[in-house]
Amino acid sequence: MSLLVVGTVAFDSIETPYGKVDQVVGGAATYISLAASYFTNQIKLVSVIGDDFPQETLNDLTRRGVDLKGLQVREGEKSFFWAGKYHNDLNTRDTLVTDLNVLADFDPVLPDSYRNPDYVMLGNLTPAVQARVLDQLNSKPNLVAMDTMNFWMDHALDELLDVIKRVDLLTINDEEARQLTGEYSLVKAAKHILAMGPNILVIKKGEHGALLFLKDRDDQELHIFYAPAMPLMDVFDPTGAGDTFAGGMIGYLAQSDDLSFDNLKRALVYGSAMASFCVEKFSIERLTELDVPRILDRIEGFRRLVHFEKENK
């Protein structure tokens, strides 16, 4: 199944308690595409970069089955750049620099071969850009997934709510779910968000895992599943972990083409597994050196982590 990925392809400079790197490859669409490439080789990327972006990275994406016809390259301009510093707990960070550069006036244009995707992942961008992509589709995908953040809740709430109405699956973190709904209980927040349009919601909780909510459209029953995060010896860089999670999840769904609750649960675990790899090294380095056996071994680790036998009495 084909997967359309929309988001940033960018540079990051990152400082954590475990080191510092400058001008490394980042961006939501980069992480999503790399994670998804282990499950499907029919990825169509929509983004924009300057002519400063490394050709080596673009070549690697192509080798992994990522179609770059939808990637705009602006000659003489610079790619989007973000710099941040993480606190000791790695859950909080300070943004030091945000240079939009080519992203400031990004108008996505979908090639004709992109307009009938089976699955869509709208990475974190302005709601206006996300809507523009949906407007160019010729057919309804099997699933449209969307990621967003609190910045758009603060500065473009009406546009954000309009796009949320048009998607099947929304991914946000727990803080954003509470902000969007005004509900502290994540179950109440989930019911509120699912009433906005999507029938699937994933609430990310960082090192504490992720929650999956599915609203049955027939009987309105709320199905809930929790996937833990993998306990790791070393966490070097959480940048891109949420996007990697989304990429692993949507990539698995595109591969399996099964939207049953049981398969959504599996997809959540696959997303968590990919995110657990991402944080083990800086930037995209860990994602570029994986293989399927390692991923399956990590999945088995998740199975052992949560498996228990019911006591017989």
KOLBAPA-729173 format. One line per 10 residues: their letters; for each residue x negated, y negated, z of N, C-alpha, C. Coordinates in steps of 0.02 Angstrom, whole numbers, always signed. Layout:
A = X:Y:Z:X:Y:Z:X:Y:Z ~ ...
END
This chain:
MSLLVVGTVA = -41:+60:+0:+0:+0:+0:-44:-63:+0 ~ -25:-113:-38:-64:-174:-42:-50:-220:+18 ~ -102:-258:+37:-99:-302:+95:-123:-371:+75 ~ -80:-421:+83:-98:-491:+70:-119:-522:+137 ~ -180:-550:+139:-207:-581:+200:-219:-654:+187 ~ -192:-696:+231:-199:-769:+226:-231:-795:+290 ~ -281:-837:+284:-312:-864:+344:-377:-899:+327 ~ -417:-913:+378:-479:-950:+369:-537:-902:+355 ~ -582:-925:+313:-648:-894:+303:-697:-950:+319 ~ -738:-940:+370:-770:-998:+401:-838:-983:+430
FDSIETPYGK = -866:-1035:+461:-927:-1029:+501:-911:-1043:+574 ~ -946:-1008:+619:-940:-1020:+691:-1009:-1030:+721 ~ -1011:-1069:+774:-1068:-1070:+820:-1040:-1053:+888 ~ -1069:-1002:+921:-1039:-973:+980:-1090:-968:+1036 ~ -1070:-987:+1096:-1112:-977:+1155:-1071:-940:+1207 ~ -1099:-884:+1232:-1069:-847:+1286:-1123:-837:+1340 ~ -1104:-810:+1397:-1156:-796:+1448:-1210:-748:+1425 ~ -1198:-715:+1367:-1245:-664:+1344:-1286:-685:+1283 ~ -1281:-749:+1264:-1320:-772:+1208:-1286:-827:+1169 ~ -1320:-848:+1115:-1295:-903:+1074:-1313:-890:+1002
VDQVVGGAAT = -1267:-902:+956:-1280:-896:+884:-1253:-957:+849 ~ -1286:-977:+796:-1267:-1037:+759:-1251:-1020:+686 ~ -1199:-1052:+660:-1181:-1046:+589:-1174:-974:+567 ~ -1136:-935:+606:-1124:-866:+586:-1056:-862:+553 ~ -1044:-808:+516:-981:-799:+480:-924:-786:+529 ~ -868:-819:+518:-808:-809:+559:-746:-821:+517 ~ -692:-839:+551:-630:-853:+517:-580:-796:+524 ~ -516:-815:+534:-464:-765:+546:-459:-715:+489 ~ -458:-740:+427:-449:-695:+370:-509:-648:+361 ~ -568:-671:+380:-627:-629:+376:-621:-569:+423
YISLAASYFT = -604:-583:+486:-597:-529:+535:-539:-483:+517 ~ -482:-511:+496:-425:-470:+478:-442:-424:+420 ~ -473:-451:+368:-489:-412:+309:-540:-357:+324 ~ -591:-373:+363:-641:-322:+379:-610:-265:+418 ~ -570:-281:+468:-538:-229:+508:-491:-187:+466 ~ -452:-219:+424:-403:-183:+382:-437:-140:+329 ~ -498:-159:+309:-531:-124:+254:-548:-52:+271 ~ -547:-34:+336:-559:+36:+355:-497:+79:+345 ~ -441:+48:+327:-379:+85:+318:-350:+78:+248 ~ -363:+24:+214:-338:+14:+146:-389:-24:+105
NQIKLVSVIG = -393:-8:+41:-439:-44:-4:-400:-86:-54 ~ -339:-104:-36:-297:-146:-79:-281:-212:-43 ~ -333:-248:-24:-325:-310:+14:-333:-369:-33 ~ -286:-415:-29:-288:-475:-71:-295:-536:-24 ~ -351:-571:-29:-369:-624:+18:-352:-693:-10 ~ -319:-734:+30:-303:-802:+12:-335:-849:+63 ~ -381:-890:+41:-414:-937:+86:-452:-989:+43 ~ -494:-1029:+77:-533:-1080:+43:-600:-1087:+79 ~ -654:-1095:+40:-721:-1104:+67:-757:-1158:+26 ~ -812:-1182:+53:-856:-1225:+15:-909:-1183:-20
DDFPQETLND = -952:-1216:-57:-1005:-1178:-92:-1063:-1160:-46 ~ -1055:-1176:+19:-1107:-1158:+68:-1098:-1089:+97 ~ -1043:-1055:+80:-1029:-990:+110:-1073:-937:+78 ~ -1101:-890:+118:-1150:-842:+91:-1119:-793:+41 ~ -1149:-788:-16:-1126:-741:-68:-1131:-669:-44 ~ -1180:-655:-2:-1189:-587:+24:-1126:-563:+60 ~ -1096:-607:+100:-1035:-588:+136:-977:-576:+87 ~ -971:-618:+36:-919:-609:-14:-928:-544:-52 ~ -991:-527:-68:-1005:-465:-103:-985:-405:-59 ~ -999:-410:+6:-982:-356:+51:-906:-346:+56
LTRRGVDLKG = -869:-401:+58:-796:-397:+60:-771:-363:-4 ~ -799:-381:-60:-778:-350:-124:-792:-275:-124 ~ -850:-256:-98:-866:-184:-95:-817:-146:-51 ~ -788:-180:-3:-741:-148:+43:-670:-148:+17 ~ -660:-171:-44:-593:-169:-74:-553:-232:-63 ~ -586:-287:-47:-552:-351:-38:-554:-391:-103 ~ -496:-404:-131:-490:-443:-193:-496:-517:-175 ~ -543:-552:-208:-557:-622:-191:-530:-671:-244 ~ -485:-648:-287:-459:-695:-337:-420:-752:-305 ~ -394:-741:-245:-357:-794:-211:-399:-837:-165
LQVREGEKSF = -466:-828:-167:-511:-868:-126:-535:-928:-166 ~ -515:-988:-146:-536:-1049:-179:-607:-1067:-156 ~ -650:-1085:-204:-718:-1107:-188:-725:-1179:-211 ~ -736:-1224:-164:-743:-1296:-179:-817:-1314:-187 ~ -835:-1330:-247:-904:-1350:-261:-921:-1416:-226 ~ -980:-1418:-195:-1004:-1479:-162:-970:-1494:-96 ~ -930:-1449:-70:-895:-1460:-6:-915:-1406:+44 ~ -899:-1420:+108:-919:-1375:+162:-860:-1333:+186 ~ -875:-1272:+209:-825:-1227:+236:-803:-1250:+306 ~ -745:-1227:+326:-720:-1240:+394:-771:-1218:+445
FWAGKYHNDL = -780:-1258:+498:-830:-1243:+550:-801:-1254:+619 ~ -814:-1205:+663:-791:-1210:+733:-849:-1191:+779 ~ -856:-1229:+833:-906:-1213:+884:-872:-1210:+952 ~ -890:-1160:+992:-860:-1153:+1057:-907:-1122:+1107 ~ -892:-1134:+1171:-932:-1106:+1226:-885:-1070:+1274 ~ -900:-1007:+1288:-858:-966:+1332:-882:-972:+1404 ~ -834:-970:+1450:-851:-969:+1521:-872:-899:+1542 ~ -893:-892:+1604:-920:-828:+1627:-870:-771:+1622 ~ -805:-786:+1629:-755:-732:+1627:-739:-711:+1556 ~ -764:-747:+1505:-753:-733:+1434:-680:-739:+1413
NTRDTLVTDL = -637:-759:+1459:-566:-767:+1442:-550:-840:+1426 ~ -591:-885:+1449:-580:-956:+1437:-640:-985:+1400 ~ -626:-1035:+1359:-680:-1064:+1320:-666:-1138:+1308 ~ -719:-1174:+1291:-713:-1244:+1273:-730:-1251:+1199 ~ -686:-1284:+1162:-700:-1300:+1093:-745:-1361:+1090 ~ -802:-1355:+1059:-851:-1409:+1056:-846:-1448:+991 ~ -833:-1413:+936:-829:-1445:+870:-776:-1410:+828 ~ -735:-1448:+794:-691:-1421:+743:-696:-1466:+681 ~ -729:-1441:+629:-734:-1478:+566:-692:-1443:+514 ~ -635:-1473:+497:-589:-1441:+449:-621:-1434:+380
NVLADFDPVL = -658:-1485:+358:-690:-1484:+292:-640:-1464:+238 ~ -653:-1408:+201:-609:-1390:+145:-539:-1372:+168 ~ -531:-1356:+232:-466:-1335:+256:-418:-1394:+264 ~ -444:-1455:+264:-403:-1514:+278:-346:-1522:+228 ~ -358:-1505:+165:-306:-1512:+115:-294:-1447:+76 ~ -301:-1392:+112:-293:-1326:+81:-222:-1315:+58 ~ -215:-1301:-7:-150:-1284:-36:-157:-1215:-67 ~ -131:-1163:-34:-142:-1095:-60:-104:-1084:-126 ~ -138:-1055:-173:-108:-1037:-237:-118:-963:-248 ~ -63:-926:-252:-67:-853:-260:-73:-835:-334
PDSYRNPDYV = -126:-797:-352:-128:-769:-420:-67:-725:-433 ~ -50:-715:-496:+9:-674:-512:+4:-604:-482 ~ -57:-577:-478:-66:-508:-452:-57:-505:-376 ~ -49:-562:-344:-40:-564:-271:+33:-571:-250 ~ +78:-581:-297:+145:-605:-280:+195:-550:-263 ~ +174:-487:-264:+218:-432:-246:+184:-385:-197 ~ +159:-410:-141:+124:-367:-94:+172:-322:-55 ~ +146:-266:-32:+186:-221:+10:+187:-246:+83 ~ +130:-272:+105:+123:-298:+173:+89:-366:+171 ~ +107:-409:+219:+78:-477:+222:+56:-490:+294
MLGNLTPAVQ = -4:-518:+301:-29:-541:+366:-46:-615:+360 ~ -4:-656:+391:-15:-729:+392:-59:-745:+452 ~ -124:-755:+440:-169:-773:+494:-155:-842:+520 ~ -185:-859:+577:-172:-923:+610:-193:-982:+566 ~ -143:-1017:+540:-153:-1077:+500:-93:-1123:+514 ~ -92:-1181:+482:-34:-1225:+491:+29:-1189:+467 ~ +85:-1197:+501:+147:-1166:+478:+165:-1186:+407 ~ +147:-1246:+386:+162:-1268:+318:+126:-1226:+267 ~ +63:-1207:+281:+25:-1164:+235:+55:-1094:+235 ~ +73:-1069:+294:+103:-1002:+297:+168:-1000:+257
ARVLDQLNSK = +209:-1053:+263:+272:-1056:+226:+259:-1060:+151 ~ +208:-1098:+132:+192:-1105:+61:+175:-1037:+29 ~ +141:-995:+67:+124:-928:+42:+188:-887:+32 ~ +232:-888:+82:+294:-849:+76:+337:-874:+18 ~ +335:-939:+5:+374:-967:-50:+352:-940:-118 ~ +290:-917:-124:+264:-894:-188:+273:-820:-201 ~ +301:-784:-153:+311:-712:-163:+371:-699:-208 ~ +364:-650:-252:+418:-633:-299:+465:-580:-272 ~ +443:-543:-223:+484:-489:-194:+474:-487:-119 ~ +521:-454:-85:+516:-449:-12:+469:-393:+7
PNLVAMDTMN = +417:-409:+45:+370:-357:+67:+403:-309:+116 ~ +372:-251:+127:+395:-204:+177:+391:-235:+247 ~ +340:-277:+257:+329:-309:+322:+290:-373:+313 ~ +314:-426:+345:+277:-489:+349:+259:-500:+422 ~ +194:-502:+436:+169:-514:+503:+138:-584:+506 ~ +140:-614:+565:+117:-683:+572:+82:-692:+639 ~ +26:-727:+639:-8:-746:+700:-3:-822:+707 ~ +0:-846:+768:+2:-919:+778:-31:-935:+845 ~ -31:-999:+863:-64:-1019:+926:-28:-1080:+955 ~ -47:-1096:+1017:-13:-1150:+1053:-23:-1219:+1021
FWMDHALDEL = -76:-1229:+982:-87:-1293:+950:-27:-1311:+906 ~ -1:-1261:+869:+55:-1275:+824:+120:-1285:+864 ~ +124:-1255:+922:+182:-1267:+966:+182:-1339:+991 ~ +123:-1367:+1000:+116:-1436:+1023:+126:-1487:+967 ~ +105:-1470:+906:+101:-1520:+853:+146:-1506:+792 ~ +173:-1446:+786:+215:-1432:+727:+269:-1380:+745 ~ +303:-1393:+800:+350:-1343:+826:+407:-1328:+778 ~ +437:-1380:+749:+494:-1368:+704:+474:-1326:+644 ~ +416:-1342:+614:+391:-1303:+557:+375:-1232:+577 ~ +347:-1225:+638:+330:-1158:+663:+392:-1116:+671
LDVIKRVDLL = +444:-1144:+700:+506:-1107:+711:+538:-1086:+644 ~ +531:-1129:+593:+558:-1112:+528:+523:-1051:+498 ~ +456:-1048:+507:+419:-990:+480:+434:-927:+520 ~ +439:-934:+586:+453:-876:+628:+518:-841:+606 ~ +566:-881:+583:+630:-852:+559:+620:-806:+499 ~ +565:-815:+463:+554:-780:+399:+510:-719:+405 ~ +485:-704:+465:+437:-649:+472:+469:-591:+510 ~ +439:-532:+501:+463:-471:+534:+426:-458:+600 ~ +363:-478:+603:+321:-464:+660:+282:-526:+679 ~ +283:-544:+742:+245:-601:+767:+195:-577:+819
TINDEEARQL = +133:-602:+814:+83:-587:+865:+62:-653:+898 ~ +66:-656:+964:+42:-713:+1003:+14:-687:+1069 ~ -20:-730:+1106:-44:-706:+1171:+7:-723:+1226 ~ -6:-699:+1286:+43:-706:+1340:+55:-779:+1358 ~ +2:-820:+1359:+10:-891:+1375:+54:-925:+1323 ~ +44:-909:+1260:+83:-939:+1206:+155:-917:+1207 ~ +167:-853:+1225:+236:-828:+1230:+274:-867:+1284 ~ +241:-881:+1339:+273:-918:+1393:+285:-991:+1372 ~ +237:-1021:+1337:+246:-1089:+1315:+303:-1095:+1265 ~ +306:-1048:+1218:+356:-1051:+1165:+427:-1044:+1192
TGEYSLVKAA = +435:-1007:+1246:+502:-991:+1271:+520:-1024:+1337 ~ +469:-1045:+1375:+483:-1072:+1442:+498:-1017:+1492 ~ +486:-954:+1474:+499:-898:+1518:+433:-870:+1544 ~ +429:-859:+1610:+368:-829:+1637:+367:-754:+1626 ~ +424:-721:+1637:+428:-649:+1625:+417:-635:+1551 ~ +370:-591:+1536:+355:-577:+1466:+412:-537:+1433 ~ +450:-500:+1472:+508:-465:+1443:+562:-515:+1423 ~ +574:-564:+1466:+623:-617:+1449:+597:-658:+1390 ~ +532:-673:+1391:+503:-711:+1335:+510:-672:+1270 ~ +499:-607:+1273:+505:-565:+1213:+576:-567:+1185
KHILAMGPNI = +625:-560:+1228:+695:-562:+1205:+711:-629:+1172 ~ +684:-682:+1201:+694:-750:+1174:+663:-755:+1104 ~ +602:-732:+1097:+567:-737:+1033:+600:-693:+980 ~ +620:-633:+999:+652:-588:+951:+719:-616:+926 ~ +750:-659:+966:+811:-692:+945:+798:-747:+893 ~ +734:-766:+885:+716:-818:+838:+712:-792:+766 ~ +708:-726:+758:+704:-699:+690:+668:-633:+683 ~ +607:-626:+710:+572:-562:+702:+607:-506:+739 ~ +595:-445:+717:+620:-388:+757:+564:-350:+790 ~ +501:-372:+778:+443:-342:+810:+400:-398:+839
LVIKKGEHGA = +378:-389:+901:+336:-439:+934:+278:-403:+968 ~ +218:-431:+960:+160:-407:+996:+133:-464:+1037 ~ +129:-453:+1103:+101:-503:+1148:+32:-478:+1171 ~ -19:-514:+1150:-88:-496:+1167:-106:-522:+1236 ~ -141:-479:+1275:-160:-497:+1342:-235:-491:+1353 ~ -274:-499:+1299:-346:-499:+1305:-373:-434:+1334 ~ -414:-439:+1385:-444:-381:+1416:-393:-336:+1451 ~ -331:-359:+1456:-278:-320:+1488:-232:-286:+1437 ~ -253:-283:+1374:-216:-245:+1325:-164:-285:+1286 ~ -112:-251:+1264:-60:-282:+1223:+7:-248:+1234
LLFLKDRDDQ = +60:-287:+1227:+128:-262:+1233:+163:-264:+1166 ~ +199:-211:+1150:+238:-207:+1088:+312:-207:+1107 ~ +350:-250:+1073:+422:-253:+1083:+456:-243:+1015 ~ +503:-197:+1012:+542:-186:+951:+615:-192:+967 ~ +648:-236:+929:+721:-244:+937:+755:-201:+885 ~ +794:-152:+908:+833:-110:+863:+891:-152:+835 ~ +891:-162:+769:+941:-207:+739:+1011:-177:+742 ~ +1017:-111:+752:+1083:-80:+754:+1116:-88:+821 ~ +1079:-70:+875:+1111:-73:+941:+1080:-127:+986 ~ +1032:-166:+959:+1000:-221:+995:+961:-197:+1056
ELHIFYAPAM = +948:-132:+1060:+907:-106:+1116:+836:-130:+1108 ~ +803:-146:+1165:+734:-169:+1165:+688:-111:+1184 ~ +645:-92:+1137:+596:-39:+1150:+529:-72:+1167 ~ +495:-47:+1218:+433:-78:+1243:+379:-25:+1247 ~ +318:-44:+1227:+259:-1:+1232:+199:-43:+1252 ~ +156:-14:+1293:+96:-49:+1316:+34:-10:+1295 ~ -14:-44:+1266:-79:-15:+1250:-133:-51:+1290 ~ -174:-15:+1327:-227:-48:+1366:-284:-70:+1321 ~ -326:-112:+1347:-390:-127:+1314:-441:-75:+1337 ~ -487:-58:+1293:-538:-9:+1310:-588:-39:+1360
PLMDVFDPTG = -598:-9:+1418:-650:-33:+1464:-719:-24:+1431 ~ -758:-77:+1428:-823:-76:+1394:-879:-94:+1442 ~ -937:-65:+1430:-996:-82:+1470:-1019:-153:+1456 ~ -1017:-172:+1392:-1043:-238:+1372:-994:-272:+1326 ~ -979:-335:+1342:-938:-378:+1299:-979:-441:+1285 ~ -1000:-450:+1222:-1044:-505:+1206:-1007:-566:+1178 ~ -954:-554:+1138:-923:-610:+1104:-850:-594:+1087 ~ -802:-626:+1121:-732:-612:+1107:-704:-648:+1046 ~ -745:-689:+1013:-721:-726:+954:-697:-676:+900 ~ -637:-688:+875:-611:-646:+822:-579:-582:+845
AGDTFAGGMI = -578:-569:+910:-550:-506:+935:-475:-501:+919 ~ -439:-557:+928:-367:-556:+913:-353:-546:+839 ~ -394:-576:+796:-385:-567:+724:-404:-495:+703 ~ -456:-469:+735:-476:-400:+721:-421:-352:+742 ~ -391:-366:+800:-334:-326:+823:-278:-327:+770 ~ -261:-386:+746:-209:-392:+695:-228:-356:+631 ~ -291:-361:+611:-313:-327:+551:-310:-251:+556 ~ -331:-225:+614:-327:-153:+624:-255:-129:+624 ~ -212:-167:+657:-141:-148:+662:-108:-149:+593 ~ -114:-205:+557:-79:-211:+493:-112:-166:+440
GYLAQSDDLS = -178:-155:+446:-211:-109:+399:-186:-38:+408 ~ -177:-17:+471:-151:+50:+484:-80:+56:+458 ~ -39:+5:+469:+30:+7:+445:+33:+9:+368 ~ -12:-28:+336:-13:-27:+263:-34:+42:+237 ~ -80:+74:+272:-103:+141:+252:-48:+193:+261 ~ -13:+190:+318:+37:+241:+335:+105:+226:+305 ~ +120:+162:+293:+185:+140:+266:+243:+171:+306 ~ +238:+164:+372:+288:+192:+417:+300:+141:+472 ~ +361:+115:+476:+377:+63:+525:+421:+88:+582 ~ +419:+154:+593:+454:+182:+650:+421:+159:+715
FDNLKRALVY = +457:+161:+770:+430:+139:+833:+369:+181:+852 ~ +370:+246:+840:+313:+289:+857:+251:+267:+817 ~ +260:+250:+753:+202:+230:+714:+179:+160:+732 ~ +225:+116:+750:+205:+50:+775:+162:+56:+837 ~ +179:+104:+880:+138:+116:+940:+68:+138:+920 ~ +63:+183:+871:-3:+204:+848:-41:+145:+819 ~ -7:+103:+781:-39:+45:+751:-67:-2:+804 ~ -30:-9:+860:-53:-52:+915:-119:-25:+944 ~ -123:+41:+950:-184:+71:+977:-242:+64:+927 ~ -228:+72:+863:-281:+62:+813:-305:-10:+814
GSAMASFCVE = -259:-58:+821:-280:-127:+827:-323:-139:+888 ~ -304:-110:+945:-343:-117:+1006:-412:-86:+999 ~ -415:-29:+964:-479:+3:+953:-526:-40:+912 ~ -500:-69:+857:-541:-113:+815:-565:-174:+854 ~ -521:-203:+895:-540:-261:+936:-595:-243:+985 ~ -593:-182:+1011:-644:-160:+1059:-713:-156:+1027 ~ -715:-140:+963:-779:-141:+928:-803:-213:+917 ~ -757:-256:+898:-774:-325:+880:-814:-361:+934 ~ -795:-352:+997:-824:-390:+1052:-893:-365:+1073 ~ -915:-309:+1044:-978:-279:+1065:-1039:-314:+1037
KFSIERLTEL = -1029:-355:+985:-1084:-395:+957:-1057:-463:+935 ~ -1102:-508:+920:-1081:-574:+897:-1056:-572:+825 ~ -1009:-618:+812:-984:-629:+744:-954:-564:+716 ~ -963:-552:+652:-933:-494:+618:-981:-434:+616 ~ -1037:-439:+650:-1090:-389:+643:-1065:-318:+658 ~ -1029:-310:+713:-1007:-242:+732:-957:-214:+682 ~ -915:-257:+655:-864:-234:+608:-894:-211:+541 ~ -953:-235:+525:-983:-217:+461:-1022:-151:+464 ~ -1031:-123:+524:-1073:-64:+529:-1035:-2:+552 ~ -968:-5:+552:-928:+51:+575:-917:+102:+520
DVPRILDRIE = -890:+160:+538:-865:+208:+490:-804:+242:+520 ~ -768:+280:+479:-705:+310:+502:-715:+357:+561 ~ -767:+401:+561:-776:+446:+619:-784:+407:+685 ~ -820:+352:+684:-828:+313:+746:-762:+284:+768 ~ -722:+261:+721:-657:+233:+738:-612:+287:+767 ~ -611:+345:+737:-569:+400:+762:-592:+422:+831 ~ -657:+421:+843:-683:+438:+909:-660:+388:+961 ~ -658:+324:+943:-634:+273:+989:-559:+282:+1002 ~ -522:+301:+950:-450:+315:+958:-440:+372:+1007 ~ -481:+424:+1001:-476:+480:+1048:-491:+456:+1119
GFRRLVHFEK = -537:+408:+1126:-551:+379:+1191:-490:+345:+1221 ~ -452:+310:+1179:-390:+280:+1202:-340:+333:+1224 ~ -336:+388:+1186:-289:+441:+1204:-306:+469:+1272 ~ -371:+482:+1284:-392:+509:+1349:-380:+458:+1405 ~ -386:+395:+1389:-378:+342:+1439:-308:+341:+1469 ~ -258:+354:+1428:-189:+346:+1451:-152:+412:+1460 ~ -184:+469:+1443:-149:+533:+1447:-147:+559:+1518 ~ -90:+585:+1538:-86:+621:+1601:-31:+674:+1596 ~ -37:+724:+1639:+12:+778:+1640:+64:+765:+1694 ~ +126:+776:+1677:+180:+768:+1726:+174:+824:+1778
ENK = +183:+806:+1841:+178:+854:+1895:+238:+901:+1893 ~ +223:+966:+1899:+276:+1016:+1901:+297:+1030:+1974 ~ +361:+1023:+1987:+386:+1036:+2055:+441:+1088:+2052
END
